[in-house]
């Protein structure tokens, strides 16, 4: 799941980068015009003249650039090439943005699917006394409560939703809106606020009580994790 999220974040960053570049190009084209034109030579009364020519509403229009002379149409040539380059890049960016949009949507759906197909469990202790065991199987969450006490138990029922579980875990984490949130997450090796991942690292320890959380494979006791 981490790899899927990592790739999604990469695509999202690139999507925003391309969208920003496209916006800048569109602004430039708005200011210089996005018409596709070319330079032609017309001979009038035996004299050669440069003309800028383009099509507008099925009508071919012309703008005189003066008599033919080396470099006489140089500025217009540069403008035409600039418009072509900008239009080509804008077309390329629209294609890339469309592709990335579809890919990142598919990745996000996969991320959500994997997230909600997770199977994991953990135990909740009050000091070294088992308070509850939690089993998550896809969208189902079952809580086996071994202590029924308003202070020593953090679950109010045996069957809860994934959302309810996430809110319970969130209460065992530091606040998401705190000013130093980025440094706190970085210290834990995280780049986003995820209550489950935070609790895996902090054991859900609080200064306000003696509750803590143990995940499978952890050989620890209250003395190893509690802060008071």
C-alpha positions as a printed Julia matrix, in Angstrom:
228×3 Matrix{Float64}:
   0.0    0.0     0.0
   2.88   2.37    0.75
   4.25   1.88   -2.78
   0.85   2.65   -4.3
   0.54   5.8    -2.2
   4.13   6.79   -3.04
   3.43   6.46   -6.76
   0.13   8.33   -6.4
   1.91  11.22   -4.66
   4.51  11.29   -7.44
   1.8   11.42  -10.12
  -0.12  14.07   -8.16
   2.97  16.29   -7.9
   3.71  15.9   -11.62
   0.03  16.55  -12.45
   0.11  19.83  -10.52
   3.45  20.77  -12.11
   2.09  20.23  -15.63
  -1.19  22.01  -14.84
   0.73  25.03  -13.55
   2.94  25.11  -16.65
  -0.11  24.82  -18.92
  -1.77  27.73  -17.14
   1.32  29.9   -17.72
   1.41  28.96  -21.42
  -2.3   29.69  -21.84
  -1.79  33.11  -20.24
   1.06  33.83  -22.68
  -1.05  32.72  -25.63
  -3.87  34.96  -24.43
  -1.5   37.92  -24.54
   0.24  37.2   -27.88
  -2.59  35.33  -29.63
  -2.81  31.64  -30.32
  -3.54  31.79  -34.04
  -1.56  29.5   -36.33
  -0.02  31.59  -39.1
   2.71  31.49  -41.68
   4.67  33.91  -43.83
   4.04  34.01  -47.55
   5.49  36.1   -50.36
   3.25  37.94  -52.77
   4.35  39.71  -55.87
   2.51  42.96  -56.59
   3.38  45.04  -59.64
   6.64  43.15  -59.91
   7.6   43.87  -56.27
   7.84  41.07  -53.68
   6.16  41.58  -50.28
   6.07  39.52  -47.09
   2.65  38.77  -45.63
   1.62  37.03  -42.45
  -1.28  34.73  -43.33
  -3.75  32.86  -41.15
  -7.25  31.44  -41.22
 -10.0   32.92  -39.07
 -13.61  31.67  -39.25
 -12.87  29.94  -42.58
 -11.59  33.22  -43.97
  -7.95  33.62  -44.96
  -6.56  36.85  -43.59
  -3.32  38.64  -44.39
  -1.15  41.24  -42.76
   1.5   43.04  -44.77
   5.03  42.9   -43.39
   6.63  45.09  -46.01
   8.88  44.47  -48.98
  11.03  41.39  -49.13
  14.48  42.06  -47.78
  16.82  39.78  -45.76
  15.55  39.75  -42.17
  12.64  42.08  -42.89
  10.15  39.6   -41.39
  12.48  38.41  -38.64
  10.39  39.61  -35.67
   7.21  38.07  -37.06
   9.08  34.81  -37.77
  10.16  34.7   -34.13
   6.6   35.39  -32.95
   5.18  32.68  -35.21
   7.73  30.12  -34.04
   7.12  31.1   -30.42
   3.37  30.59  -30.85
   3.97  27.24  -32.53
   6.28  26.09  -29.74
   3.81  27.23  -27.07
   0.85  25.59  -28.82
   2.82  22.36  -29.29
   3.83  22.32  -25.64
   0.27  23.13  -24.53
  -1.04  20.22  -26.6
   1.59  17.93  -25.12
   0.77  19.08  -21.59
  -2.97  18.54  -22.08
  -2.22  14.98  -23.21
   0.08  14.35  -20.23
  -2.41  15.88  -17.78
  -5.2   13.71  -19.18
  -3.05  10.55  -18.9
  -1.82  11.42  -15.4
  -5.34  12.26  -14.27
  -6.58   8.81  -15.29
  -3.56   7.06  -13.8
  -3.67   8.85  -10.46
  -7.42   8.24  -10.18
  -6.77   4.52  -10.72
  -3.95   4.57   -8.17
  -6.13   6.35   -5.62
  -8.9    3.78   -6.05
  -6.32   1.02   -5.62
  -4.95   2.75   -2.51
  -8.43   2.98   -0.99
  -9.16  -0.62   -1.96
  -5.95  -1.88   -0.37
  -6.49   0.33    2.65
  -9.94  -1.11    3.25
  -8.83  -4.65    2.52
  -6.23  -4.56    5.27
  -6.27  -7.26    7.89
  -4.54  -6.42   11.13
  -4.97  -6.6    14.88
  -3.67  -5.03   18.05
  -4.13  -5.14   21.8
  -4.98  -2.31   24.16
  -3.58  -2.35   27.68
  -4.19  -0.35   30.83
  -0.76  -0.59   32.42
  -0.06  -4.33   31.96
  -3.7   -5.38   32.17
  -5.27  -6.37   28.83
  -8.18  -4.04   28.14
  -9.19  -5.03   24.61
  -8.18  -6.92   21.48
  -9.06  -5.4    18.11
  -9.34  -7.37   14.87
  -9.75  -5.57   11.53
 -10.84  -7.59    8.5
 -11.5   -5.37    5.48
 -14.47  -3.17    6.44
 -15.28  -5.09    9.64
 -13.86  -4.23   13.04
 -14.43  -6.46   16.05
 -13.45  -5.46   19.57
 -13.1   -8.0    22.36
 -13.37  -6.0    25.58
 -11.85  -7.51   28.73
 -12.31  -4.48   30.97
 -15.53  -2.48   31.17
 -14.4    0.73   32.76
 -14.77   4.4    31.62
 -11.08   5.15   32.23
  -9.4    1.84   31.41
 -11.37   1.1    28.24
 -11.37   3.22   25.04
 -14.06   1.29   23.15
 -17.78   1.58   23.83
 -18.87  -1.48   21.87
 -17.74  -4.7    20.24
 -18.6   -3.99   16.6
 -17.58  -0.64   15.15
 -16.89   0.82   11.72
 -13.47   1.59   10.22
 -14.32   5.28   10.57
 -15.12   4.87   14.27
 -11.87   2.98   14.8
  -9.94   5.73   13.03
 -11.52   8.34   15.32
 -10.6    6.31   18.41
  -7.0    6.05   17.2
  -6.96   9.75   16.36
  -7.7   10.5    20.03
  -4.5    8.61   20.9
  -2.43  10.88   18.59
  -1.12  14.43   18.74
  -3.37  17.05   17.15
  -3.29  17.26   13.37
  -3.48  21.05   13.31
  -0.54  21.81   15.6
   2.1   24.24   14.22
   4.94  21.71   14.39
   2.96  18.91   12.72
   5.47  18.42    9.87
   8.46  18.06   12.18
   6.49  15.68   14.42
   5.57  13.48   11.47
   9.11  13.6    10.08
  10.49  12.47   13.43
   8.23   9.42   13.16
   9.28   8.74    9.57
   5.89   9.77    8.16
   4.96  12.29    5.46
   1.24  12.41    6.17
  -1.11  12.36    9.17
  -2.3    8.75    9.5
  -3.63   7.8    12.99
  -2.91   4.08   12.57
   0.68   4.65   11.44
   1.24   7.21   14.21
  -0.07   4.82   16.88
   2.13   2.03   15.52
   5.1    4.23   16.36
   3.9    5.93   19.56
   1.8    3.05   20.98
  -0.97   5.6    21.55
   0.63   6.71   24.8
  -0.78   9.79   26.56
   0.22  11.81   29.62
  -3.43  11.67   30.72
  -3.78   7.94   31.38
  -2.06   4.55   31.53
  -3.47   3.19   28.27
  -1.16   1.98   25.51
  -1.34  -0.17   22.39
   0.7   -3.24   21.42
   0.91  -4.65   17.9
   1.73  -8.3    17.06
   5.4   -9.18   17.38
   6.19  -6.48   19.95
   7.76  -7.82   23.12
   7.14  -4.78   25.32
   5.43  -3.92   28.58
   3.92  -0.82   30.13
   7.29   0.01   31.69
   8.82   0.23   28.2
   6.32   2.69   26.74
   4.38   4.65   29.36
   5.56   8.19   30.02
   4.39   8.34   33.62
